[in-house]
Amino acid sequence: MTTQAYHQATLELLAQARFELEQGDVRQASEKGWGATAQIVKAIAEHQGWPHQSHAALYRVVDRLSDETGDEDVYLLFQVANQLHVNFYENWDSPRNVDRALTAVQQFVEKLSPLLPD
């Protein structure tokens, strides 16, 4: 995929996550929220020419972005989003907490989107 396609997928998945949560499907909302997070990281990595084809690679990209921007929240918000990924499998989190995590994903996307080309 291209940088732009990854970014578009980010926006679509985040909107889908909110829709799924409104419909009461916490597991699908969680996975879509994680998907939006992964896609924005992949968009930046693709733009920079950095590896991004594994979960571990995404962690390395986020670590690098946190260092390069000096913004520790990049790392912390990513960790919240990763909990959404876990929730897809475990289904232990409440709708309220998934809503909070989706807000964190939105913040993550807003922080990283300016790093992409127009």
URKA-V457025 format. One record per backbone hydrogen bond with DSSP energy under -1.0 kcal/mol. CO is the residue of the C=O (numbers start at 1). NH is the residue of the N-H. If there is no record, write none. Layout:
co,nh
CO,NH
CO,NH
This chain:
co,nh
2,6
3,7
4,8
5,9
6,10
7,11
8,12
9,13
10,14
11,15
12,16
13,17
14,18
15,19
16,20
17,21
18,22
19,23
20,25
21,24
24,26
25,29
26,30
27,31
28,32
29,33
30,34
31,35
32,36
33,37
34,38
35,39
36,40
37,41
38,42
39,43
40,44
41,45
42,46
43,47
44,48
45,49
45,50
54,58
55,59
56,60
57,61
58,62
59,63
60,64
61,65
62,66
63,67
64,68
65,69
66,70
71,74
72,76
73,77
74,78
75,79
76,80
77,81
78,82
79,83
81,85
82,86
83,87
84,88
86,90
87,91
94,98
95,99
96,100
97,101
98,102
99,103
100,104
101,105
102,106
103,107
104,108
105,109
106,110
107,111
108,112
109,113
112,115
113,116
